[in-house]
Amino acid sequence: MMIVINKFIIVLVLALTLVACTSTAPKEKPKIFEDKLAGSYSNLARCTIAKLRTEGNWALRSLQFNLKHYADIEASEVFAYDIRSLPGVFARNSPANPDAVFDYIDPNPGITTYEQRLANILPGYAFALLIKKNDESTVSASLEGEARSGEIAWKHLLECPAKAE
């Protein structure tokens, strides 16, 4: 009887370990929004970042925005990183500290190619907003990532086209 219980416990522990290991694999962030808009891809990206920075929402206060420009495909991409998970965050610049001094990234884009994109993405971004040129007057935009912050970013993107021309 004791041998059967020990074997059962060993099998149970192995099964739970296997389940735990399979659930730690990185997951692709789902696309939340996708649409065609009027305007310039670079102006829309800059406008969205400007609106997000002025947003008073606490969930967005801890995000740092990184703008990438891909000249080879005529597109811009906005990454939102939670600064609590970035390397180099200490008490002096932590969002948990009410006296913190935030270091905001310059809104000027980092220029790279789309092929180099994956090598330059830091893990753990809250959302990524890709805005790609279709023709002279329209762009296609897609947003993937966390639902809450992504929804706010998408709302601000939709407010931008009239001003982005």
Buried (B, 14 or more C-beta within 10 A) or exposed (E): EEEEEEEEEEEEEEEEEEEEEEEEEEEEBEEBBEEEBEBBBBBBBBBBBBBBBEBEEEEBEBBBBBBBBBEEEBBBBBBBBBBEEEEEBEEEBBBEEEEBEEEEBEBEBEEBEBEEBEEEBEEEBBBBBBBBBEEEEEBBBBBBBBEEBBEBBBBBBBEBBEEBE
